[in-house]
């Protein structure tokens, strides 16, 4: 059997407040597992997650 590669992950930390943001941006933060300042979430690096990060890139910091 072939070895499975470990799924690549990306760390996302919320740096901006969702106050006075649109509902879809707030929902995107919740979808990423973030809803409070300075909370960090480790997610698999997929195109869907990258799209969500791009939507709220002004409120998050991405590592790795």
N, CA, C and O atoms as a GROMACS GRO file, in nm:
protein
  256
    1UNK      N    1   0.082  -0.118   0.000
    1UNK     CA    2   0.000   0.000   0.000
    1UNK      C    3   0.087   0.125   0.000
    1UNK      O    4   0.196   0.126   0.058
    2UNK      N    5   0.038   0.227  -0.065
    2UNK     CA    6   0.110   0.354  -0.070
    2UNK      C    7   0.084   0.433   0.057
    2UNK      O    8  -0.024   0.427   0.116
    3UNK      N    9   0.185   0.506   0.098
    3UNK     CA   10   0.170   0.591   0.216
    3UNK      C   11   0.085   0.712   0.182
    3UNK      O   12   0.095   0.768   0.073
    4UNK      N   13   0.002   0.751   0.276
    4UNK     CA   14  -0.075   0.874   0.259
    4UNK      C   15   0.012   0.991   0.302
    4UNK      O   16   0.082   0.984   0.403
    5UNK      N   17   0.006   1.098   0.224
    5UNK     CA   18   0.078   1.218   0.263
    5UNK      C   19  -0.002   1.289   0.372
    5UNK      O   20  -0.125   1.289   0.371
    6UNK      N   21   0.071   1.350   0.464
    6UNK     CA   22   0.004   1.427   0.568
    6UNK      C   23  -0.061   1.549   0.504
    6UNK      O   24   0.000   1.617   0.421
    7UNK      N   25  -0.184   1.575   0.541
    7UNK     CA   26  -0.256   1.689   0.485
    7UNK      C   27  -0.188   1.819   0.529
    7UNK      O   28  -0.156   1.836   0.646
    8UNK      N   29  -0.166   1.908   0.434
    8UNK     CA   30  -0.104   2.036   0.466
    8UNK      C   31  -0.204   2.121   0.543
    8UNK      O   32  -0.324   2.120   0.514
    9UNK      N   33  -0.154   2.194   0.640
    9UNK     CA   34  -0.242   2.277   0.721
    9UNK      C   35  -0.197   2.423   0.714
    9UNK      O   36  -0.084   2.454   0.676
   10UNK      N   37  -0.288   2.509   0.751
   10UNK     CA   38  -0.260   2.652   0.755
   10UNK      C   39  -0.318   2.706   0.886
   10UNK      O   40  -0.430   2.672   0.924
   11UNK      N   41  -0.240   2.791   0.954
   11UNK     CA   42  -0.285   2.852   1.079
   11UNK      C   43  -0.341   2.990   1.048
   11UNK      O   44  -0.277   3.071   0.982
   12UNK      N   45  -0.462   3.015   1.096
   12UNK     CA   46  -0.528   3.143   1.073
   12UNK      C   47  -0.559   3.205   1.208
   12UNK      O   48  -0.619   3.141   1.294
   13UNK      N   49  -0.518   3.331   1.227
   13UNK     CA   50  -0.542   3.403   1.351
   13UNK      C   51  -0.622   3.528   1.320
   13UNK      O   52  -0.589   3.603   1.228
   14UNK      N   53  -0.728   3.551   1.396
   14UNK     CA   54  -0.810   3.670   1.375
   14UNK      C   55  -0.742   3.790   1.437
   14UNK      O   56  -0.708   3.788   1.555
   15UNK      N   57  -0.721   3.896   1.358
   15UNK     CA   58  -0.656   4.017   1.406
   15UNK      C   59  -0.748   4.138   1.400
   15UNK      O   60  -0.719   4.241   1.462
   16UNK      N   61  -0.857   4.128   1.326
   16UNK     CA   62  -0.949   4.240   1.313
   16UNK      C   63  -1.085   4.208   1.371
   16UNK      O   64  -1.124   4.092   1.382
   17UNK      N   65  -1.156   4.314   1.409
   17UNK     CA   66  -1.287   4.297   1.470
   17UNK      C   67  -1.396   4.284   1.364
   17UNK      O   68  -1.390   4.352   1.262
   18UNK      N   69  -1.496   4.198   1.388
   18UNK     CA   70  -1.607   4.186   1.293
   18UNK      C   71  -1.714   4.294   1.312
   18UNK      O   72  -1.816   4.293   1.243
   19UNK      N   73  -1.690   4.388   1.403
   19UNK     CA   74  -1.786   4.496   1.424
   19UNK      C   75  -1.791   4.581   1.297
   19UNK      O   76  -1.687   4.613   1.240
   20UNK      N   77  -1.910   4.619   1.255
   20UNK     CA   78  -1.937   4.698   1.134
   20UNK      C   79  -1.891   4.628   1.007
   20UNK      O   80  -1.854   4.695   0.911
   21UNK      N   81  -1.892   4.498   1.005
   21UNK     CA   82  -1.863   4.420   0.884
   21UNK      C   83  -1.993   4.358   0.836
   21UNK      O   84  -2.091   4.351   0.910
   22UNK      N   85  -1.992   4.315   0.712
   22UNK     CA   86  -2.114   4.257   0.655
   22UNK      C   87  -2.140   4.120   0.716
   22UNK      O   88  -2.050   4.057   0.771
   23UNK      N   89  -2.264   4.075   0.705
   23UNK     CA   90  -2.303   3.947   0.762
   23UNK      C   91  -2.226   3.831   0.700
   23UNK      O   92  -2.192   3.735   0.769
   24UNK      N   93  -2.198   3.840   0.569
   24UNK     CA   94  -2.127   3.730   0.506
   24UNK      C   95  -1.982   3.722   0.554
   24UNK      O   96  -1.926   3.612   0.562
   25UNK      N   97  -1.919   3.836   0.586
   25UNK     CA   98  -1.784   3.832   0.641
   25UNK      C   99  -1.783   3.774   0.782
   25UNK      O  100  -1.692   3.700   0.818
   26UNK      N  101  -1.883   3.808   0.860
   26UNK     CA  102  -1.894   3.751   0.996
   26UNK      C  103  -1.914   3.600   0.988
   26UNK      O  104  -1.855   3.524   1.064
   27UNK      N  105  -1.999   3.557   0.894
   27UNK     CA  106  -2.025   3.414   0.878
   27UNK      C  107  -1.900   3.341   0.830
   27UNK      O  108  -1.877   3.226   0.869
   28UNK      N  109  -1.820   3.406   0.747
   28UNK     CA  110  -1.696   3.345   0.700
   28UNK      C  111  -1.599   3.325   0.815
   28UNK      O  112  -1.534   3.221   0.823
   29UNK      N  113  -1.589   3.423   0.905
   29UNK     CA  114  -1.502   3.406   1.022
   29UNK      C  115  -1.547   3.289   1.107
   29UNK      O  116  -1.464   3.211   1.154
   30UNK      N  117  -1.677   3.276   1.128
   30UNK     CA  118  -1.729   3.164   1.206
   30UNK      C  119  -1.700   3.033   1.134
   30UNK      O  120  -1.667   2.934   1.199
   31UNK      N  121  -1.713   3.032   1.003
   31UNK     CA  122  -1.683   2.913   0.924
   31UNK      C  123  -1.537   2.871   0.935
   31UNK      O  124  -1.505   2.753   0.925
   32UNK      N  125  -1.450   2.969   0.955
   32UNK     CA  126  -1.308   2.940   0.973
   32UNK      C  127  -1.275   2.901   1.117
   32UNK      O  128  -1.161   2.866   1.148
   33UNK      N  129  -1.374   2.906   1.205
   33UNK     CA  130  -1.352   2.871   1.345
   33UNK      C  131  -1.305   2.988   1.428
   33UNK      O  132  -1.251   2.970   1.537
   34UNK      N  133  -1.326   3.109   1.377
   34UNK     CA  134  -1.283   3.230   1.447
   34UNK      C  135  -1.406   3.313   1.477
   34UNK      O  136  -1.491   3.331   1.390
   35UNK      N  137  -1.417   3.365   1.596
   35UNK     CA  138  -1.524   3.459   1.626
   35UNK      C  139  -1.486   3.554   1.738
   35UNK      O  140  -1.568   3.635   1.781
   36UNK      N  141  -1.363   3.546   1.786
   36UNK     CA  142  -1.314   3.639   1.887
   36UNK      C  143  -1.172   3.680   1.848
   36UNK      O  144  -1.100   3.607   1.781
   37UNK      N  145  -1.135   3.798   1.892
   37UNK     CA  146  -1.003   3.850   1.858
   37UNK      C  147  -0.892   3.759   1.909
   37UNK      O  148  -0.901   3.702   2.018
   38UNK      N  149  -0.789   3.746   1.830
   38UNK     CA  150  -0.666   3.672   1.861
   38UNK      C  151  -0.689   3.522   1.878
   38UNK      O  152  -0.604   3.453   1.935
   39UNK      N  153  -0.800   3.471   1.831
   39UNK     CA  154  -0.824   3.327   1.833
   39UNK      C  155  -0.756   3.266   1.711
   39UNK      O  156  -0.758   3.325   1.603
   40UNK      N  157  -0.696   3.149   1.728
   40UNK     CA  158  -0.624   3.082   1.620
   40UNK      C  159  -0.692   2.950   1.587
   40UNK      O  160  -0.739   2.879   1.675
   41UNK      N  161  -0.696   2.920   1.458
   41UNK     CA  162  -0.755   2.796   1.410
   41UNK      C  163  -0.660   2.732   1.310
   41UNK      O  164  -0.604   2.801   1.226
   42UNK      N  165  -0.642   2.601   1.319
   42UNK     CA  166  -0.556   2.529   1.226
   42UNK      C  167  -0.646   2.448   1.133
   42UNK      O  168  -0.720   2.361   1.177
   43UNK      N  169  -0.638   2.478   1.002
   43UNK     CA  170  -0.728   2.419   0.903
   43UNK      C  171  -0.648   2.351   0.793
   43UNK      O  172  -0.532   2.384   0.771
   44UNK      N  173  -0.711   2.256   0.726
   44UNK     CA  174  -0.646   2.194   0.612
   44UNK      C  175  -0.639   2.295   0.498
   44UNK      O  176  -0.730   2.376   0.479
   45UNK      N  177  -0.531   2.290   0.424
   45UNK     CA  178  -0.508   2.386   0.316
   45UNK      C  179  -0.576   2.338   0.188
   45UNK      O  180  -0.519   2.263   0.110
   46UNK      N  181  -0.700   2.382   0.169
   46UNK     CA  182  -0.776   2.347   0.050
   46UNK      C  183  -0.815   2.475  -0.024
   46UNK      O  184  -0.810   2.583   0.034
   47UNK      N  185  -0.854   2.464  -0.150
   47UNK     CA  186  -0.897   2.584  -0.224
   47UNK      C  187  -1.017   2.653  -0.160
   47UNK      O  188  -1.029   2.775  -0.166
   48UNK      N  189  -1.106   2.575  -0.098
   48UNK     CA  190  -1.223   2.634  -0.032
   48UNK      C  191  -1.181   2.721   0.087
   48UNK      O  192  -1.231   2.832   0.105
   49UNK      N  193  -1.088   2.669   0.167
   49UNK     CA  194  -1.040   2.744   0.284
   49UNK      C  195  -0.964   2.867   0.237
   49UNK      O  196  -0.979   2.974   0.296
   50UNK      N  197  -0.883   2.854   0.133
   50UNK     CA  198  -0.809   2.969   0.079
   50UNK      C  199  -0.904   3.078   0.031
   50UNK      O  200  -0.875   3.197   0.048
   51UNK      N  201  -1.016   3.040  -0.029
   51UNK     CA  202  -1.116   3.136  -0.074
   51UNK      C  203  -1.179   3.209   0.043
   51UNK      O  204  -1.204   3.329   0.036
   52UNK      N  205  -1.206   3.137   0.150
   52UNK     CA  206  -1.263   3.198   0.270
   52UNK      C  207  -1.164   3.296   0.332
   52UNK      O  208  -1.201   3.404   0.377
   53UNK      N  209  -1.037   3.257   0.335
   53UNK     CA  210  -0.933   3.344   0.390
   53UNK      C  211  -0.922   3.470   0.305
   53UNK      O  212  -0.908   3.580   0.359
   54UNK      N  213  -0.928   3.456   0.174
   54UNK     CA  214  -0.918   3.570   0.084
   54UNK      C  215  -1.031   3.670   0.107
   54UNK      O  216  -1.013   3.791   0.094
   55UNK      N  217  -1.148   3.618   0.142
   55UNK     CA  218  -1.264   3.704   0.164
   55UNK      C  219  -1.248   3.793   0.287
   55UNK      O  220  -1.299   3.905   0.290
   56UNK      N  221  -1.179   3.743   0.388
   56UNK     CA  222  -1.160   3.820   0.512
   56UNK      C  223  -1.013   3.848   0.539
   56UNK      O  224  -0.971   3.858   0.654
   57UNK      N  225  -0.935   3.860   0.433
   57UNK     CA  226  -0.790   3.874   0.449
   57UNK      C  227  -0.750   3.999   0.528
   57UNK      O  228  -0.640   4.004   0.584
   58UNK      N  229  -0.836   4.100   0.533
   58UNK     CA  230  -0.807   4.222   0.607
   58UNK      C  231  -0.829   4.204   0.757
   58UNK      O  232  -0.795   4.294   0.834
   59UNK      N  233  -0.885   4.090   0.799
   59UNK     CA  234  -0.911   4.066   0.941
   59UNK      C  235  -0.837   3.947   0.997
   59UNK      O  236  -0.855   3.913   1.114
   60UNK      N  237  -0.753   3.881   0.918
   60UNK     CA  238  -0.683   3.762   0.965
   60UNK      C  239  -0.535   3.767   0.930
   60UNK      O  240  -0.493   3.840   0.840
   61UNK      N  241  -0.457   3.687   1.003
   61UNK     CA  242  -0.316   3.667   0.974
   61UNK      C  243  -0.298   3.518   0.944
   61UNK      O  244  -0.348   3.433   1.018
   62UNK      N  245  -0.226   3.487   0.837
   62UNK     CA  246  -0.210   3.348   0.793
   62UNK      C  247  -0.065   3.307   0.810
   62UNK      O  248   0.027   3.381   0.773
   63UNK      N  249  -0.044   3.188   0.866
   63UNK     CA  250   0.090   3.130   0.882
   63UNK      C  251   0.093   2.992   0.820
   63UNK      O  252   0.000   2.912   0.837
   64UNK      N  253   0.199   2.966   0.748
   64UNK     CA  254   0.223   2.834   0.694
   64UNK      C  255   0.127   2.792   0.593
   64UNK      O  256   0.138   2.682   0.540
   0.00000   0.00000   0.00000
